Amino acid sequence: MTFTVLIDMAGLRAQLASFGDHLKSEVAIDGAAAMAKVVYDEARIHAPISEKAHVFYGRNSKRTGVTYPFQPGNLRDAIYRVYSPEKSGGTLKLYRVSWNHLKAPYGHMVEFGTSRAVAHPFIGAASASIPDAIRAGQAKIGQRVAEFGGIR
């Protein structure tokens, strides 16, 4: 699941106009990091944890007999947040919050369900925290601007 949060940064841009490009970028990335942390924490809270170890059967398991055992909490522990420099620039900063598909290849089946199993969305459920994430980002940006001597 992918979602994008667009925030009108005109006010922030006006406030940061007096700072150098490096400081603008630093403030923006700190704000984006604070936002991503809220969504990341919520995704980890909503990730279901089995009571005991479970087995994932891959596409070729019937033919090969190979199965993949996973411990309780594996999906939660596979959730990550990471800065995406290739999608970022200037004061636009992007963080990805998802799960590592190599560590938890069954994550998509948990998030979206299957023909035999009901979905247990954890990334989608975390998207409900976006208003809180925005507030956390705004607070972090305000804190960083104050650290640099406020608005001139």
N, C-alpha and C positions, 0 to 999 in steps of 0.2 A: 504494500500500500504506500502510495506516495501522496503527500499533500504539501502545499506551499502556503506560507503565510506572507502576505504582502502588507507592509506597514507604511503609511505615509511618512516618509522620513524628511519631508520639507522642513519641519520645525527643527529637527536634529541638524540638518545640513546648515540651516541658518545659524544655529548656535555654535556649530563647529567651524564656521567660516574663518574665524580668527586663528584657528590652530593649524599647524602644519599638516601635510598629507599623512605623514607617519603617525602622528597623534590621532588624526581622524580615523585612520584604519584601525589603530589599536583600540580606540573607544568602541568602534562599530563591532569589532570581533569579540570584545568582552561582552557587549550586549547580546550578540547572537549566541555566544557560549552560554550565557545565563539562561536564555530562552531554551536552548537545546537541552540543558541539564534538567529543566522541569519536565520536558516531554520524555526524556530518557528515564528519569526516575519513575514517572507514571507507567511507562511501558514495562519496566521491571516489576512494578507492583502488580500489574494486570497479567503478567505472564503466568500461565497456570503451571503448577508444580505437582508432578505425580507423587503419589505416596511411596512408590517403590520404583526400582529401575524398570525401564521399558525398552522394547526392541523396535527398531525402524526397519521395515522391509523395503529395500530398494526396488527399482524397476526390474532388475534381473534376478531378484532373490529366489523366485520359484525355480528358475533354470539353474542358477549357480549354488543355491543353498546359503549364500552369504547374507548375513543379517548384521545389523549395527546396534549394539546395546548402548543405552544412554542412562545416566544417573539422574535422580530427581534434581531439578533446578538447572539442568543443562541449558534449556532454552532461555531462561532468565539470565544466566551467565553469558550467553552468546549475544545478548543485546549490547549494542555499542552506540556511541555518538562520536562523530569524527568531523573535523573541519574539512571542507571541500575547496581547496585553493583553485582548482580548475573551473569551478562554477562561481567563484567569488572575484571581486574586483572593487577598487575604490571603497565606498562605504557599504556596498552590497556584500554581505558575508553569508555563506551557506554552510550549515551543518547538516549532516545526514544522521538520522536515528533509525536504526534497523536492527536486524539480527544477522550474525555471521552464518551464511548458508552452508559453510563447510563444517562448522561446529554443531549446527542444528539444522540439518537438511530438511527436517519435517516441519519447520517453522511456518511455511506457507499453508500447510494442511491445518495447523492449529489456528492460524489467523483467519483463514477463509473457509475451513471445513472441507469435507469430502462428501461423496455420495453416501457414505456410511457413518460419518462422524459430524456432529454439529460444530460450527465454528466457535472458537474462543478468542475473539479479537483482543490483542494486547497492544499492537501499534495503533489500530483504529481507536481503541478505547483511550489511549494516551492523547489522541488529538482533541479530546474534550478539555484537556488542560491548557489549550492554547491561550485562552484569556489570562490565565495565571502566568503562563510563559511570557506573554507580552508585558505584563506588569513587572515580572522579574527582570526582563531585558531593559525596560525603561528605568527601573531603579538602579541597575548596574551602570547604565549610561550616565544617569544623573550623578552617581557616585564618582565615576571616572572623570566627568567634566569638572566636578568640584575639586578633585585631586589636582587637576591641571590649572587650577586658579579661577575656575568659574568662567562665566561668559564675559567677554570684554565688550 
